[in-house]
Amino acid sequence: MPQAYSLVIFDLDGTLLDSFPWFVRNVNGVADRFGFRKIAEHEIDGLRHRPAREILGHLGIPLWKLPRIARHMQRMMAEDAVSAPLFDGAAEVLRALASAGHRLALVTSNSEANARAKLGDSATLFAHFACATSIFGKAAKFRRVLKQARVAASETLAIGDETRDIEAARAAGIACGAVTWGYAAPQALRALNPDLIFDRMDDIAGALVSDRQAD
């Protein structure tokens, strides 16, 4: 029988929120402000195949600058009313999971204010929020959510769209699911052999709701 998960932890940007086009439109302006390398259009696809640390090195962004850059981009997104919508079907999938008895959590480097605003009514479906986490601090946030939820790591699945999401889930001892419509290229995600791969939004509910009902 497939593993049934009591707790499902979602990433936001690139997983539930279609923010990659907004990022591409705005990143070079942020590069001018903070003094890192701009991204040429022909580089975008290649960068999607590389892990986060390599991307930062390519752009010349030191780790100490990341919090300032992240806060600036969060403010930009909050001020841009049409910055990034939820992916089609995301709200329906979240409702289906909650109705099936899954507890939902959100762990994201975006701000909680942005997350709640973008999720809209779906925000009420989440029992736990761990937001504004460091780009490489997700494993600690996962462990904190597990403690708050009082759910075993073996009963938890983290769903994200980047290679670092898979790595953080494994560091926290939880299963990882990868969506192929976000920031990282599908080939880069598959190379890390996540526990589950989702090629369509509906695949999440199709896999997890049936597993929960079978349990």
TAZIFEN-V849281 format. One record per residue. RES is the residue in three letters. SS is DSSP state (2 for helix, 1 for strand, 0 for the rest). NEAR is the number of other ideal C-beta (glycine too) atoms within 10 Angstrom. Layout:
# TAZIFEN-V849281
res ss near
RES SS NEAR
RES SS NEAR
This chain:
# TAZIFEN-V849281
res ss near
MET 0 6
PRO 0 12
GLN 0 13
ALA 0 17
TYR 0 27
SER 0 17
LEU 1 22
VAL 1 21
ILE 1 32
PHE 1 27
ASP 0 26
LEU 0 24
ASP 1 24
GLY 0 22
THR 0 27
LEU 0 26
LEU 1 26
ASP 0 19
SER 0 25
PHE 2 17
PRO 2 11
TRP 2 19
PHE 2 18
VAL 2 12
ARG 2 11
ASN 2 16
VAL 2 16
ASN 2 15
GLY 2 11
VAL 2 15
ALA 2 17
ASP 2 9
ARG 2 11
PHE 2 15
GLY 0 9
PHE 0 19
ARG 0 12
LYS 0 12
ILE 0 17
ALA 0 8
GLU 2 8
HIS 2 7
GLU 2 13
ILE 2 13
ASP 2 9
GLY 2 11
LEU 2 15
ARG 0 17
HIS 0 16
ARG 0 16
PRO 0 15
ALA 2 16
ARG 2 13
GLU 2 12
ILE 2 18
LEU 2 18
GLY 2 12
HIS 2 15
LEU 2 16
GLY 0 11
ILE 0 17
PRO 0 9
LEU 2 11
TRP 2 7
LYS 2 14
LEU 2 16
PRO 2 13
ARG 2 11
ILE 2 17
ALA 2 17
ARG 2 12
HIS 2 13
MET 2 22
GLN 2 19
ARG 2 13
MET 2 14
MET 2 23
ALA 2 15
GLU 2 8
ASP 0 12
ALA 0 7
VAL 0 6
SER 0 21
ALA 0 20
PRO 0 13
LEU 1 19
PHE 0 18
ASP 0 10
GLY 0 14
ALA 2 20
ALA 2 17
GLU 2 13
VAL 2 23
LEU 2 25
ARG 2 14
ALA 2 18
LEU 2 21
ALA 2 17
SER 2 12
ALA 0 16
GLY 0 12
HIS 0 23
ARG 1 20
LEU 1 17
ALA 1 24
LEU 1 26
VAL 1 27
THR 0 25
SER 0 22
ASN 0 23
SER 0 19
GLU 2 15
ALA 2 14
ASN 2 23
ALA 2 22
ARG 2 16
ALA 2 14
LYS 2 23
LEU 2 22
GLY 2 10
ASP 2 9
SER 2 20
ALA 2 15
THR 2 11
LEU 2 17
PHE 1 18
ALA 1 15
HIS 1 18
PHE 1 18
ALA 1 20
CYS 0 18
ALA 0 19
THR 0 19
SER 0 13
ILE 0 17
PHE 0 16
GLY 0 14
LYS 2 26
ALA 2 20
ALA 2 16
LYS 2 25
PHE 2 26
ARG 2 17
ARG 2 16
VAL 2 24
LEU 2 21
LYS 2 9
GLN 2 12
ALA 2 18
ARG 0 8
VAL 0 19
ALA 0 12
ALA 2 14
SER 2 11
GLU 2 16
THR 1 24
LEU 1 24
ALA 1 30
ILE 1 23
GLY 1 30
ASP 0 25
GLU 0 25
THR 2 23
ARG 2 20
ASP 2 31
ILE 2 23
GLU 2 18
ALA 2 26
ALA 2 27
ARG 2 16
ALA 2 13
ALA 0 22
GLY 0 14
ILE 0 25
ALA 1 19
CYS 1 24
GLY 1 26
ALA 1 29
VAL 1 29
THR 0 17
TRP 0 15
GLY 0 24
TYR 0 23
ALA 0 26
ALA 0 17
PRO 2 17
GLN 2 10
ALA 2 18
LEU 2 24
ARG 2 12
ALA 0 12
LEU 0 15
ASN 0 10
PRO 0 22
ASP 0 16
LEU 1 18
ILE 1 15
PHE 1 22
ASP 0 11
ARG 0 11
MET 2 20
ASP 2 14
ASP 2 16
ILE 2 24
ALA 2 21
GLY 2 14
ALA 2 17
LEU 2 25
VAL 2 17
SER 2 13
ASP 2 17
ARG 2 20
GLN 2 10
ALA 2 9
ASP 0 13
